Amino acid sequence: MSGESEISPISPVSPAGAGKLRAYVKQHAIEPLLAEALKAACDTGASDPVSFIGNFMLKKAAQACKERRLSKEAVAESEYLRTTALGIASQRTCWLLFFMFGLLLTANVLHKFEALLERELELAFFVPLLIGAGGNSGGQTVSTVIRALGSGSVKLSDAPRIIAKEGLSGLLQAFVLVLVLAPSLRLVMDISEDVTVVVCLTLLGLGFGANSLASALTFFVAWMGKDPAVIVGPLMTTSVDSIGLMSYLAIATLYISSPGGPDDVNALGPACKRNWHGVCIPANEMTPFCKGNVFSSCKPVV
């Protein structure tokens, strides 16, 4: 009839499909849950039994997932309590030896740039500041990503997006630090403009690099099936120390011009400068003595 809508017949389920469905229902214990949901719908007199049953089963599934996660955490905690001090040491010592040889690279970098550090002593003042800032920023990222992976809110497939976001976050954090640090170096510590620029440029690079590296290492170690909490922190710190120091001194080499001959007075730079605690000292070998205090200018003794 033209006035009536035509109802399409329901396509029958194949025997193979029905068998798979029965196996799935049996494997995941859906029948008892469905029976419980039907009983609850009847007891409460739900006006929309289909929606009630669907919401009921979703809540039960979420509760089961939470209980399973708490059970895994309890098992991990009990395993840690059962592990002896010798067992813990044996698990960590190999990694610490590996990281120690990585830190030897830092000493080698300082040795390679010994001439630059002798010429620009102020550069050495900020080595702990830079590697510490990079390690702190990367450490925050490691903790955040490990917690997100452990809670299940982040998956390994989210790695590219998380790494990009953490890198941008580190760059923004470093920019704020530079805004505070640069005036302090110039106005309070009277550090030269060249060294101030080098420190600030390195800090920006470290902010981006430390966060990106920390998040990438966390995902990589998790993908390998290892424990990120044991490996990533020291590995990130060792990498940031070595790469950060190398970048710092490389930027200093490119930015600060090398001095000229002994007769080139302009190439020697300023005659006097203040050290990190404000004492007026000679800035080059051509200036024998300098005078000045916190209330007067720092200048050579004529």
KOLFI-64426 format. One line per 4 residues: number of its first residue (from 1); for each residue y, z, x of C-alpha. Coordinates in Angstrom, 2 decimals. Last residue first. Layout:
N
NUM	Y/Z/X  ... .
This chain:
302
302	54.18/36.11/96.16  51.67/38.14/94.13  50.08/35.85/91.56  50.68/36.21/87.81 .
298	49.20/37.98/84.75  51.96/38.58/82.22  53.00/42.08/81.26  51.96/44.72/78.68 .
294	48.19/44.59/79.27  48.70/44.69/83.01  49.78/42.31/85.75  49.25/41.51/89.40 .
290	47.35/38.88/91.33  46.17/38.60/94.92  44.74/35.98/97.30  45.18/32.81/95.20 .
286	43.71/29.67/96.86  40.11/30.74/96.09  40.60/30.42/92.35  41.37/32.45/89.21 .
282	42.62/35.56/91.03  42.33/38.77/88.96  44.37/40.53/86.25  42.22/43.22/84.58 .
278	41.82/42.82/80.80  38.22/44.00/80.23  36.67/40.48/80.11  38.56/39.25/83.16 .
274	42.21/38.25/83.10  43.42/35.13/84.87  45.41/34.09/87.89  46.28/30.88/89.75 .
270	45.62/28.58/86.81  43.59/25.37/87.42  42.17/24.43/90.81  42.57/20.72/90.06 .
266	46.35/21.12/90.02  46.35/22.49/93.57  44.54/19.50/95.09  44.52/20.45/98.77 .
262	41.04/22.07/98.61  39.54/18.97/97.00  39.21/18.46/93.27  37.62/20.74/90.71 .
258	35.09/19.41/88.18  36.42/18.76/84.71  35.36/21.14/81.94  34.06/19.25/78.91 .
254	30.94/17.55/80.24  29.71/20.44/82.38  30.60/22.98/79.70  28.70/20.98/77.09 .
250	25.67/20.93/79.40  26.04/24.67/80.03  25.99/25.49/76.34  23.27/22.97/75.49 .
246	20.94/24.40/78.14  21.64/27.93/76.94  20.95/26.97/73.33  17.76/25.07/74.16 .
242	16.31/27.97/76.17  17.39/30.86/73.94  16.79/28.93/70.70  13.25/28.02/71.77 .
238	12.35/31.57/72.81  13.82/33.05/69.63  12.04/30.51/67.40  8.70/31.12/69.08 .
234	9.16/34.90/68.89  9.86/34.78/65.13  7.47/31.93/64.25  4.21/33.35/65.62 .
230	3.31/36.66/63.99  5.04/36.30/60.61  4.10/32.61/60.46  0.35/33.46/60.27 .
226	-1.64/30.33/61.11  -3.01/27.71/58.70  -1.52/24.76/60.60  0.71/24.02/57.59 .
222	2.00/27.60/57.76  2.90/27.06/61.43  4.72/23.82/60.60  6.58/25.29/57.62 .
218	7.85/28.23/59.67  8.68/26.01/62.64  10.83/23.73/60.44  12.69/26.70/58.91 .
214	13.49/28.20/62.31  14.40/24.86/63.87  16.87/23.98/61.14  18.43/27.44/61.19 .
210	18.71/27.53/64.99  20.01/23.95/65.28  22.84/24.20/62.74  24.18/27.52/63.94 .
206	23.49/26.64/67.56  25.57/23.48/67.34  28.52/25.35/65.86  28.20/28.10/68.48 .
202	28.11/25.53/71.27  31.36/23.96/70.09  33.00/27.39/69.85  31.89/28.47/73.34 .
198	33.01/25.17/74.91  36.41/25.31/73.20  36.99/28.89/74.36  35.92/27.98/77.90 .
194	38.48/25.17/78.03  41.27/27.27/76.49  40.91/30.02/79.08  39.94/33.49/77.90 .
190	42.83/35.88/77.28  40.48/38.54/75.85  42.62/39.41/72.82  44.63/36.29/72.09 .
186	42.39/33.45/73.29  38.91/34.91/72.81  39.78/36.75/69.59  41.53/33.70/68.14 .
182	38.35/31.61/68.72  35.86/34.20/67.42  37.01/34.62/63.82  37.28/30.95/62.88 .
178	34.21/30.27/65.03  32.14/32.77/63.01  33.15/31.02/59.77  32.09/27.66/61.23 .
174	28.79/29.18/62.39  27.94/30.22/58.83  28.75/26.72/57.54  26.55/25.12/60.21 .
170	23.70/27.53/59.47  23.86/26.71/55.75  23.77/22.99/56.52  20.64/23.50/58.63 .
166	19.06/25.73/55.96  19.60/23.09/53.27  18.17/20.29/55.40  15.11/22.37/56.34 .
162	14.56/23.40/52.69  14.71/19.80/51.42  12.37/18.47/54.10  9.87/21.39/53.68 .
158	9.47/21.31/49.88  5.98/19.78/50.19  4.86/22.95/51.96  5.55/24.89/48.77 .
154	8.37/27.27/47.84  8.41/29.83/45.00  4.84/30.83/45.94  5.80/34.41/46.80 .
150	4.48/34.06/50.36  6.27/30.77/50.95  9.60/32.22/49.76  9.13/35.35/51.88 .
146	8.33/33.25/54.95  11.39/31.06/54.27  13.80/34.00/54.00  12.44/35.90/57.01 .
142	12.53/32.80/59.22  16.06/31.94/58.10  17.40/35.39/58.91  15.77/35.21/62.33 .
138	17.37/31.83/62.99  20.84/33.25/62.42  20.14/36.31/64.57  18.57/34.25/67.37 .
134	21.47/31.82/67.46  24.03/34.62/67.51  22.12/36.41/70.28  21.84/33.22/72.34 .
130	25.58/32.72/72.02  26.75/36.28/72.60  24.37/36.91/75.51  25.64/33.76/77.33 .
126	29.28/34.56/76.57  30.38/36.33/79.75  28.67/33.76/81.99  31.16/31.05/80.99 .
122	34.04/33.20/82.22  32.83/32.78/85.79  33.78/29.11/85.85  33.23/28.05/89.47 .
118	30.26/30.34/90.09  28.81/29.43/86.70  29.12/25.72/87.47  27.44/26.14/90.85 .
114	24.54/28.12/89.33  23.81/25.48/86.69  20.25/24.77/87.87  19.57/28.49/88.37 .
110	20.71/29.35/84.87  18.39/26.66/83.47  15.48/28.02/85.52  16.04/31.51/84.10 .
106	15.95/30.08/80.58  12.78/28.13/81.38  11.17/31.43/82.36  11.65/32.33/78.69 .
102	9.03/29.73/77.76  6.61/31.31/80.21  7.13/34.59/78.38  6.56/32.89/75.01 .
98	3.06/31.77/76.06  2.27/35.25/77.35  3.50/36.72/74.06  1.27/34.31/72.12 .
94	-1.77/35.36/74.09  -0.89/39.05/73.61  -0.62/38.94/69.82  -4.19/38.86/68.50 .
90	-5.59/40.98/71.34  -2.91/43.61/70.75  -3.73/43.85/67.04  -7.44/44.23/67.80 .
86	-6.78/46.87/70.43  -4.58/48.82/67.99  -7.44/48.79/65.48  -7.54/46.65/62.33 .
82	-8.54/48.61/59.21  -4.94/49.13/58.10  -4.21/45.41/58.52  -7.27/44.48/56.44 .
78	-6.15/46.92/53.71  -2.71/45.29/53.61  -4.19/41.79/53.37  -6.51/42.88/50.53 .
74	-3.60/44.50/48.66  -1.51/41.35/49.05  -4.38/39.23/47.70  -4.77/41.55/44.71 .
70	-1.04/41.43/44.00  -1.25/37.63/43.94  -4.23/37.68/41.57  -2.49/40.16/39.25 .
66	0.59/37.92/39.12  -1.51/34.84/38.38  -3.35/36.69/35.59  -0.06/37.80/34.01 .
62	1.23/34.23/34.05  -1.99/33.02/32.39  -1.77/35.73/29.73  1.81/34.80/28.97 .
58	0.88/31.13/28.68  -2.05/31.97/26.39  0.16/33.93/24.00  2.85/31.23/23.99 .
54	0.28/28.59/22.98  -1.35/30.84/20.35  2.01/31.67/18.76  3.09/28.02/18.75 .
50	-0.11/27.00/16.94  -0.06/30.01/14.57  3.43/29.28/13.24  4.13/31.98/10.61 .
46	2.23/34.54/12.69  0.50/37.19/10.56  0.46/39.71/13.43  -3.27/40.42/13.14 .
42	-4.15/36.76/12.52  -2.20/35.51/15.51  -3.65/38.30/17.68  -7.19/37.36/16.62 .
38	-6.55/33.68/17.39  -5.13/34.59/20.84  -8.13/36.78/21.65  -10.51/33.98/20.63 .
34	-8.54/31.56/22.81  -8.75/33.96/25.77  -12.50/34.44/25.24  -12.96/30.62/25.08 .
30	-10.71/29.85/28.07  -12.97/31.40/30.70  -11.74/29.03/33.42  -15.15/27.60/34.26 .
26	-16.38/27.52/30.64  -13.33/25.66/29.32  -13.45/23.24/32.27  -17.17/22.56/31.77 .
22	-16.67/21.99/28.03  -13.83/19.52/28.78  -15.93/17.68/31.37  -18.79/17.37/28.88 .
18	-16.45/16.09/26.16  -15.12/13.47/28.54  -18.63/12.31/29.44  -19.66/12.21/25.75 .
14	-16.60/10.04/24.98  -13.94/11.52/22.73  -13.43/9.64/19.47  -10.11/7.91/18.82 .
10	-8.26/9.54/15.99  -7.64/7.03/13.18  -4.14/5.63/12.71  -2.43/6.73/9.52 .
6	-0.62/3.95/7.66  2.57/5.01/6.03  2.65/4.56/2.25  5.12/2.43/0.38 .
2	3.46/-0.93/1.20  0.00/0.00/0.00 .
